[in-house]
Amino acid sequence: MHLSWNDIAAWDRIRRLQLINSITGYKPANLIGTRSSAGIDNLAIFSSVVHLGSNPALLGMITRPDTVPRHTLSNIRDTGYYTINHVSHDIMREAHWTSADWAADQSEFEVLGIASEELDLFSAPFVRDAPVRMAMSLVEELPIKANGTILLIGKLEFVRFPDAALDADGSLNYEQLQSVAISGLDSYHSATRLSKFPYARTQNWKGLQ
Amino acid sequence: MHLSWNDIAAWDRIRRLQLINSITGYKPANLIGTRSSAGIDNLAIFSSVVHLGSNPALLGMITRPDTVPRHTLSNIRDTGYYTINHVSHDIMREAHWTSADWAADQSEFEVLGIASEELDLFSAPFVRDAPVRMAMSLVEELPIKANGTILLIGKLEFVRFPDAALDADGSLNYEQLQSVAISGLDSYHSATRLSKFPYARTQNWKGLQ
């Protein structure tokens, strides 16, 4: 099937959202935990968390502008802090439901029965049952002129995960973590490792096998 | 395990890269196809493609700066065009090897035996065997001050995928596509759909089940 942008632009809005949100490939499933200046906790699912650099450890995420209320964005702006929590099999249904339009005075933790946790006096809430939990501080907010979205850039302050999930080379073992992947707007996937390849050096290429 | 940034900063560089590159969750696996102004084709694997918006269809990707030669970045700057091609099981080994430091006058298509294809007179090469192939035009280049990386923003010009992969609601069916997910720097995963949830409306929440 060959679709030009003009073809897709003529589709109805929901169908276009479904296609373009599913076009990039598998996406990470993360819950962003924040606390408002009034002390109300918020939790929202994001599939746009992206690695920016390892020293310092910088992660980005894309948010829509605050032309309608965006609790996550306004809480991060107000406090400067947020948490990133992997979604695992066990919590994916409740995680998806954080995308509903809950009111500002409703905590998604409470209304959806997701257990929260405080760690190290950090001023944003963590998801207790998430296999990987990161404390983040806001570093930079980059407006994207082309469509008004925003790249939020944060620095990793600390991270928690099960001891058994740390492989000898420093990477996280996804078979241990039970984290899920998202495709499109609403599909959740488990994954199985097919291969772990060595660092690729031109002199080691042995041809097609 | 609890690791502060200071703990991780004390690790050796490769171990830190492994951890921080694996910390965000599953990532999409895409091959970026470009052509230099001298006519040399280039192909490079990226795990940082991210959805920015659906109307127009804008996708981002993170690239490191050109303090060392970056063929993908310089070709996109020179020509304004690139392709995004999903990595499937069948081509993941060769796809990973595009990360080796091949010379500017070597085409990864040729040296790694990856079949290329021209489509619709588009001026960047596609990966013939990729299940999803997108033609992109550069819209905006956003420098990230915090670490010198760059967010490249592109607009979807057209896309090709197998007819059977388009679900009735407009989303791509990942069980059909056989696209893979990446974790960290070097692990490739197949995935299985666990659930597709309805659009979440507060009045439809039925509680924990």
Interface residues (C-beta under 8 A of the other chain):
Chain A: M1 H2 L3 S4 W5 I8 A9 W11 R13 I14 R15 R16 L17 Q18 L19 I20 N21 S22 I23 T24 G25 Y26 K27 P28 A29 N30 S47 S48 V49 V50 H51 L52 G53 S54 N55 P56 A57 L58 L59 G60 I62 I84 H86 V87 H89 M92 R93 E94 H96 W97 T98 S99 A100 D101 W102 V111 L112 G113 D120 V132 M134 V139 E140 L142 I144 K145 A146 N147 T149 L151 I153 K155 L156 E157 F158 V159 R160 F161 P162 D163 A165 L166 D167 D169 G170 S171 L172 Y174 S179 V180 A181 S183 G184 L185 D186 S187 Y188 H189 S190 A191 T192 R193 L194 S195 K196 F197 P198 Y199 A200 R201 T202 N204 W205 G207 L208 Q209
Chain B: M1 H2 L3 S4 W5 I8 A9 W11 R13 I14 R15 R16 L17 Q18 L19 I20 N21 S22 I23 T24 G25 Y26 K27 P28 A29 N30 S47 S48 V49 V50 H51 L52 G53 S54 N55 P56 A57 L58 L59 G60 I62 I84 H86 V87 H89 M92 R93 E94 H96 W97 T98 S99 A100 D101 W102 V111 L112 G113 D120 V132 M134 V139 E140 L142 I144 K145 A146 N147 T149 L151 I153 K155 L156 E157 F158 V159 R160 F161 P162 D163 A165 L166 D167 D169 G170 S171 L172 Y174 S179 V180 A181 S183 G184 L185 D186 S187 Y188 H189 S190 A191 T192 R193 L194 S195 K196 F197 P198 Y199 A200 R201 T202 N204 W205 G207 L208 Q209
